[in-house]
Amino acid sequence: QAARPTRTIAIAGVPEGLLQDEVMADILTIHFQKSRNNGGDVEEVAYPTPSKGVAFVTFEDQAVVERVLRKDQHLLEDRRLSRRYPLTVTRYCDSVSDNV
């Protein structure tokens, strides 16, 4: 449990109000499991969160976090979405940080 934040990324730019929250969480899970997105096994997707358009994705393996962060651009696409949505991916600790 202590290592969990190191296996979590924050996603900004999640389109809101288009689909049910559970469906959007599924789409995010699928996106971050695909090898073409440098993804891997997803343990959990936290969506919705108190911040609008933000989700948290926790991977089973910390190495996946590094690969996902190295990808230049993440475009969320799914047949249930009308277009592709650019996502901003950062480390979990960056978004929930001590920058207060």
N, C-alpha and C positions, 0 to 999 in steps of 0.2 A: 504493500500500500504506500509506503514511503516514497518509492521510486515512481509512483504514478504520474506526478507532474512532468517528469522527464520523458514520459511516453505520450504526452498530450500536446496537441497543437490547437491554436485558436484560429478560427476561420471567420473572416469578415466578408461582407458582400453577399451573404446568403439571401436570395430573393424572398421577400415576405408576402404573405397573403395570396400567393398563387395556388398553393396546394395545402393539404392538411399537413400539420406538423410531422406526423408519423411518416408520411410519404416523403417529405423533404429530408427527414433523417435517413430514410432508406436510400434516397438518391445520393446523399453525402457518403453513406457507408460504401455504396457501390463505387463511387468516384475514387475514394481513397483506398480501395482494395485493388484497383486496376494497376497492372504493372506499367502501363504506358504513362500513368501519373506518378510513377515511382512509389506506388503504394504497397500495402501489405495487409496482414490480418488486423482487422479493426476489432477492438474489444468493446468499445462503447462510443456512441455519438450522443452528446448532450445538446438537444435542440428541442424547443426554443430555450433561450437563456434570458436572464434579465436585460441584457443588452440587445437592442434591435438588430436583426441581421447577422447575429453572431452565433456560432456553434463551436463546440469543443469536441475534438476527435481524439480518442485514446487508442493507441495501437498496442498490440501484444508484445511487440519487440521495439526497443528504443532505436535500433538501427534504421527502422522505417522512417522515424521522425526526421533523421538527418537526410535521408534520400528525398523525402517529400519537400523539405525546406530548400533543397538544392534545385528543384525544378523551377525553371524560369517563370512559367505562368500556368496557373490552374484555371481552366475554363470548365465550369459546371455545365454539362449537357446531358439531356435525357429527353426521350420522346414525349414525356409529359410536360416539358418546359417549352415555351414558345421560341426561345432563343438560347444562346450560350451566355452564361454569366461569369465574368471574371471574379475570382476569389482572391482575397489577400490572406496568405498563410503565414502565421508567426508562431514562435514558441509560446507555450502556455504561460510561462513565467514572465514573458514580455508584456502580455496583456493584463495579467493580474500581478502587477509589480509594485515596487515601493516608490514609484515615481509620483507620490502624492505630495 
